[in-house]
Amino acid sequence: MKFLRERSDVSARHLSSASDLSLSYISKMEKGQVMPTVEVFAKIVRNLDISDAEIIYLIKNLAEGEADQV
Protein backbone atom coordinates (compact mmCIF):
# COMPACT_ATOMS: atom_id res chain seq x y z
CA MET A 1 0.00 0.00 0.00
CA LYS A 2 2.84 2.41 0.73
CA PHE A 3 4.15 1.92 -2.80
CA LEU A 4 0.74 2.77 -4.26
CA ARG A 5 0.36 5.80 -2.01
CA GLU A 6 3.78 7.13 -2.90
CA ARG A 7 3.25 6.39 -6.60
CA SER A 8 0.05 8.41 -6.43
CA ASP A 9 2.07 11.24 -4.83
CA VAL A 10 -0.18 11.29 -1.78
CA SER A 11 1.22 11.87 1.71
CA ALA A 12 0.24 9.56 4.53
CA ARG A 13 -1.25 12.56 6.32
CA HIS A 14 -3.42 13.47 3.31
CA LEU A 15 -4.55 9.86 2.83
CA SER A 16 -5.39 9.67 6.52
CA SER A 17 -7.51 12.81 6.35
CA ALA A 18 -9.17 11.98 3.02
CA SER A 19 -9.98 8.41 4.11
CA ASP A 20 -11.13 9.40 7.61
CA LEU A 21 -8.53 7.07 9.14
CA SER A 22 -5.90 7.86 11.74
CA LEU A 23 -2.36 8.51 10.60
CA SER A 24 -1.30 5.82 13.06
CA TYR A 25 -3.59 3.29 11.34
CA ILE A 26 -2.18 4.18 7.89
CA SER A 27 1.36 3.75 9.23
CA LYS A 28 0.57 0.38 10.85
CA MET A 29 -1.14 -0.84 7.69
CA GLU A 30 1.84 0.12 5.54
CA LYS A 31 4.15 -1.73 7.93
CA GLY A 32 1.95 -4.84 7.75
CA GLN A 33 0.97 -4.59 11.40
CA VAL A 34 -2.76 -4.40 10.65
CA MET A 35 -4.86 -5.79 7.80
CA PRO A 36 -7.52 -3.42 6.46
CA THR A 37 -11.11 -4.58 6.23
CA VAL A 38 -12.81 -4.44 2.84
CA GLU A 39 -14.51 -1.20 3.88
CA VAL A 40 -11.24 0.42 4.93
CA PHE A 41 -9.51 -0.85 1.78
CA ALA A 42 -12.27 0.74 -0.32
CA LYS A 43 -11.81 4.08 1.48
CA ILE A 44 -8.11 4.00 0.75
CA VAL A 45 -8.23 3.05 -2.93
CA ARG A 46 -10.84 5.75 -3.60
CA ASN A 47 -8.22 8.29 -2.57
CA LEU A 48 -5.39 6.87 -4.68
CA ASP A 49 -4.94 6.64 -8.43
CA ILE A 50 -5.31 2.85 -8.64
CA SER A 51 -6.58 1.03 -11.72
CA ASP A 52 -9.25 -1.67 -11.57
CA ALA A 53 -6.62 -4.27 -12.48
CA GLU A 54 -4.45 -3.20 -9.54
CA ILE A 55 -7.42 -3.38 -7.18
CA ILE A 56 -8.19 -6.92 -8.31
CA TYR A 57 -4.54 -7.89 -7.89
CA LEU A 58 -4.44 -6.43 -4.36
CA ILE A 59 -7.69 -8.13 -3.35
CA LYS A 60 -6.44 -11.46 -4.67
CA ASN A 61 -3.20 -11.14 -2.74
CA LEU A 62 -4.99 -10.06 0.44
CA ALA A 63 -7.28 -13.09 0.16
CA GLU A 64 -4.34 -15.43 -0.40
CA GLY A 65 -2.53 -13.92 2.59
CA GLU A 66 -5.54 -14.55 4.81
CA ALA A 67 -5.82 -18.12 3.53
CA ASP A 68 -2.14 -18.69 4.42
CA GLN A 69 -2.87 -17.62 8.01
CA VAL A 70 -5.60 -20.25 8.51
C-alpha positions as CSV (number, residue, x, y, z in Angstrom):
1,M,0.0,0.0,0.0
2,K,2.8,2.4,0.7
3,F,4.2,1.9,-2.8
4,L,0.7,2.8,-4.3
5,R,0.4,5.8,-2.0
6,E,3.8,7.1,-2.9
7,R,3.3,6.4,-6.6
8,S,0.1,8.4,-6.4
9,D,2.1,11.2,-4.8
10,V,-0.2,11.3,-1.8
11,S,1.2,11.9,1.7
12,A,0.2,9.6,4.5
13,R,-1.2,12.6,6.3
14,H,-3.4,13.5,3.3
15,L,-4.5,9.9,2.8
16,S,-5.4,9.7,6.5
17,S,-7.5,12.8,6.3
18,A,-9.2,12.0,3.0
19,S,-10.0,8.4,4.1
20,D,-11.1,9.4,7.6
21,L,-8.5,7.1,9.1
22,S,-5.9,7.9,11.7
23,L,-2.4,8.5,10.6
24,S,-1.3,5.8,13.1
25,Y,-3.6,3.3,11.3
26,I,-2.2,4.2,7.9
27,S,1.4,3.7,9.2
28,K,0.6,0.4,10.8
29,M,-1.1,-0.8,7.7
30,E,1.8,0.1,5.5
31,K,4.2,-1.7,7.9
32,G,1.9,-4.8,7.8
33,Q,1.0,-4.6,11.4
34,V,-2.8,-4.4,10.7
35,M,-4.9,-5.8,7.8
36,P,-7.5,-3.4,6.5
37,T,-11.1,-4.6,6.2
38,V,-12.8,-4.4,2.8
39,E,-14.5,-1.2,3.9
40,V,-11.2,0.4,4.9
41,F,-9.5,-0.9,1.8
42,A,-12.3,0.7,-0.3
43,K,-11.8,4.1,1.5
44,I,-8.1,4.0,0.7
45,V,-8.2,3.1,-2.9
46,R,-10.8,5.7,-3.6
47,N,-8.2,8.3,-2.6
48,L,-5.4,6.9,-4.7
49,D,-4.9,6.6,-8.4
50,I,-5.3,2.9,-8.6
51,S,-6.6,1.0,-11.7
52,D,-9.3,-1.7,-11.6
53,A,-6.6,-4.3,-12.5
54,E,-4.5,-3.2,-9.5
55,I,-7.4,-3.4,-7.2
56,I,-8.2,-6.9,-8.3
57,Y,-4.5,-7.9,-7.9
58,L,-4.4,-6.4,-4.4
59,I,-7.7,-8.1,-3.3
60,K,-6.4,-11.5,-4.7
61,N,-3.2,-11.1,-2.7
62,L,-5.0,-10.1,0.4
63,A,-7.3,-13.1,0.2
64,E,-4.3,-15.4,-0.4
65,G,-2.5,-13.9,2.6
66,E,-5.5,-14.5,4.8
67,A,-5.8,-18.1,3.5
68,D,-2.1,-18.7,4.4
69,Q,-2.9,-17.6,8.0
70,V,-5.6,-20.3,8.5
